[in-house]
Amino acid sequence: MRLVKLIANLGYGSRKEIQTAIKNGWVTDRDGNTLKATSQTPHEDILFDDEPLDPAPGMVLAMNKPLGYTCSTNDQGKLVYDLLPDRYRMRKPVLSTIGRLDKETSGLLLFTDDGTFLHKVISPKANVGKVYEVTLDRPMKGNETALFASGEMMLESEDKPLKPAMLEVLDDTHARVILHEGRYHQVRRMFAATGNHVTNLSRTQIGGLSLGCLEDGQWRMLDEADKARIFEG
Ligand code: URA
């Protein structure tokens, strides 16, 4: 791909702005040589304003989403994209979240610009499990584990039962839930159906990939080993 288009597609500016940046000598290789619009330098050797270019398309990143942020590019209020470099919003192909977390849910959220990878993660065939830590308003009754695992639980205004979900009771108001699907507000609605109320919800794991040491609002690029881990466990 031509240099101007390659850099513009990473969100660094319009094609016109990138042409100007190249003319001004702001685009160089690692040895400090100024690049021309026709240069064929490998992506990883290109610097923009003395900084290595952002990753080429095909990137996957993991964020520890804080409470109060919405998984959208254009809602009012705080957006998960506000926590990433501004230019990530202008990338082509577009950087999307892989599934969503509610505004009032925290934890592990994945993003990618690779549509094939996104579909692979959310595909029922991949059967990727998602782990949620739940705090409840009231003590559990004791029948929740069997109900969630039954494969027969129906949520209000839905016509298909939920897939079996695993509930690990930590104490009477704390639990871990593992889902293999992602219906709207699923964890909250499952507990609401038992007469309870979720007061705190956080996703800690997707497949075999955990939050690790990501603090609230922090994010990191995933490497091939991290990506593979999503489909393990
Ligand atoms: N279940 C919910 O209720 N909310 C989420 O954000 C994810 C799962």
Residues whose N, C-alpha, C, O or C-beta is under 5 A from the ligand:
A	BS01	URA	R100 L101 D102 T105 H185 Q186 V187 R188 R189
